[in-house]
């Protein structure tokens, strides 16, 4: 499999893929301390050796199908990753909400951090929050009656505790919101805002369409990444709220610069 260093590294790559059946290129890059280009080269070599199969964004063990639950972590496990960055993103995004306004708050762990930050803002009053996230609705319960919390309805997805089609979008066609705060699994200068789960992608798009303004929130691992479900073009969003920091993946600043060059305003929460 090549020289000693690459052999050791590829053995470790295979161990990481085998641990869960699937591993993303960005995660392997961070874990191994090498570039994503190197990781892709290692995965290509492992694929030639018959150990893994390449899939969009990463690799699965040979013989395993890239299931949604392998590609998409649970709400609980995702909340533990990039936790400080998500907290800072939440505070920055919550600062965009004004008293007397209506907000569509999408499902996800970063948007859950927005809900936590909204709960801490005791200056807010008469805010309507519409969400398809059961965890978000429960988190905001303590803000009632200052907040009115509306749940979209729909069919429950246990992985994210989200409500999706059928019926989840029926309410959205009958309301208008001042602001939509949307989560995602990818923000890319060419692909736009994307998500790994197709039913949730559809509902995110409906939320954007039902609002005057849309903001996307994404931790550093999502920047420059593209997934299968298209939520919207960059032009559909007035702002990306993300976070800066030393732990950001290699090339993070360049990917943010590409988003700005493509016309998307970027707020990097310190």
DAMO-V51286 format. One record per residue. N is the residue number from 1. SS is DSSP state (@ for helix, = for strand, . for the rest). PHI is phi in whole degrees, 0 to 359 (* if undefined). NEAR is the number of other ideal C-beta (glycine too) atoms within 10 Angstrom. Layout:
BEGIN
[[N	SS	PHI	NEAR] [N	SS	PHI	NEAR]]
END
This chain:
BEGIN
[[1	.	*	16] [2	.	113	12] [3	.	288	8] [4	@	301	8] [5	@	296	8] [6	@	290	15] [7	@	296	12] [8	@	297	12] [9	@	295	21] [10	@	291	22] [11	@	297	14] [12	@	292	14] [13	@	302	25] [14	@	296	20] [15	@	298	10] [16	@	291	17] [17	@	295	24] [18	@	293	15] [19	@	300	10] [20	@	235	14] [21	.	90	16] [22	=	210	25] [23	=	216	25] [24	=	276	22] [25	@	301	22] [26	@	298	20] [27	@	293	18] [28	@	296	23] [29	@	299	19] [30	@	294	17] [31	@	295	13] [32	@	267	16] [33	.	71	9] [34	.	235	16] [35	.	288	14] [36	@	295	17] [37	@	299	12] [38	@	296	17] [39	@	299	25] [40	@	297	16] [41	@	296	16] [42	@	296	25] [43	@	295	24] [44	@	297	13] [45	@	294	17] [46	@	294	22] [47	@	292	14] [48	@	298	10] [49	.	280	12] [50	.	84	9] [51	.	271	19] [52	=	224	27] [53	=	242	17] [54	=	287	15] [55	=	228	16] [56	.	301	12] [57	.	91	20] [58	=	179	21] [59	=	207	29] [60	=	240	21] [61	=	299	18] [62	.	304	13] [63	.	96	9] [64	.	261	16] [65	.	272	10] [66	.	284	16] [67	.	291	11] [68	@	301	12] [69	@	287	12] [70	@	278	17] [71	@	285	19] [72	.	243	19] [73	.	289	20] [74	.	292	13] [75	@	304	20] [76	@	294	12] [77	@	289	11] [78	@	293	20] [79	@	295	17] [80	.	281	10] [81	.	266	13] [82	.	53	23] [83	@	297	13] [84	@	292	12] [85	@	297	23] [86	@	296	27] [87	@	299	16] [88	@	292	22] [89	@	298	28] [90	@	301	26] [91	@	297	18] [92	@	294	22] [93	@	289	27] [94	@	296	22] [95	.	294	15] [96	.	279	17] [97	.	271	20] [98	.	244	13] [99	.	301	11] [100	.	80	10] [101	.	256	16] [102	=	243	21] [103	=	227	25] [104	=	270	29] [105	=	246	30] [106	.	291	29] [107	.	285	28] [108	.	139	28] [109	@	281	24] [110	@	287	28] [111	@	291	25] [112	@	296	24] [113	@	293	28] [114	@	297	31] [115	@	300	26] [116	@	300	17] [117	@	291	19] [118	@	298	26] [119	@	298	17] [120	@	280	12] [121	.	273	16] [122	.	285	8] [123	.	277	8] [124	.	276	18] [125	.	211	12] [126	.	57	13] [127	=	253	21] [128	=	258	16] [129	=	245	24] [130	=	251	23] [131	=	219	26] [132	.	253	29] [133	=	253	25] [134	@	294	17] [135	@	296	20] [136	@	292	24] [137	@	300	21] [138	@	293	13] [139	@	297	19] [140	@	273	22] [141	@	302	10] [142	@	292	9] [143	@	275	20] [144	.	288	9] [145	.	265	7] [146	.	299	17] [147	=	253	20] [148	=	256	14] [149	=	251	19] [150	=	244	15] [151	=	257	17] [152	.	295	24] [153	.	85	13] [154	.	125	19] [155	=	259	12] [156	=	282	12] [157	=	259	20] [158	.	299	9] [159	.	302	17] [160	.	249	24] [161	.	56	19] [162	=	251	26] [163	=	251	25] [164	=	227	22] [165	.	298	15] [166	.	280	10] [167	.	85	12] [168	.	295	23] [169	.	273	21] [170	.	300	13] [171	.	294	18] [172	@	297	22] [173	@	288	9] [174	@	242	7] [175	.	218	14] [176	.	226	10] [177	=	239	21] [178	=	287	16] [179	=	215	19] [180	=	246	26] [181	=	247	31] [182	=	245	28] [183	.	268	28] [184	.	195	28] [185	.	246	27] [186	=	196	23] [187	=	227	27] [188	=	229	19] [189	.	299	19] [190	.	263	9] [191	.	278	17] [192	=	87	21] [193	=	263	31] [194	=	228	21] [195	=	212	26] [196	.	287	19] [197	.	257	22] [198	@	292	14] [199	@	300	19] [200	@	289	28] [201	@	301	22] [202	@	298	18] [203	@	289	26] [204	@	300	29] [205	@	299	20] [206	@	295	22] [207	@	294	26] [208	@	299	23] [209	@	295	14] [210	.	271	20] [211	=	237	22] [212	=	288	12] [213	=	225	14] [214	=	229	24] [215	=	236	22] [216	=	254	29] [217	=	245	29] [218	.	204	25] [219	.	286	23] [220	@	302	21] [221	@	292	20] [222	@	271	26] [223	=	283	27] [224	.	85	22] [225	.	260	21] [226	.	227	18] [227	.	241	23] [228	.	287	16] [229	=	271	19] [230	=	275	18] [231	=	273	30] [232	=	180	20] [233	.	285	14] [234	@	302	19] [235	@	294	10] [236	@	282	17] [237	.	240	23] [238	.	272	14] [239	=	200	17] [240	=	254	24] [241	=	252	25] [242	=	228	26] [243	=	224	26] [244	.	262	16] [245	.	154	16] [246	.	291	4] [247	.	274	13] [248	.	298	21] [249	.	299	18] [250	.	303	15] [251	.	85	15] [252	@	300	19] [253	@	298	12] [254	@	294	10] [255	@	291	19] [256	@	295	22] [257	@	298	12] [258	@	295	16] [259	@	294	19] [260	@	296	12] [261	@	296	9] [262	.	277	14] [263	.	105	11] [264	.	266	22] [265	.	291	13] [266	=	234	14] [267	=	247	18] [268	=	261	20] [269	=	295	19] [270	.	288	8]]
END
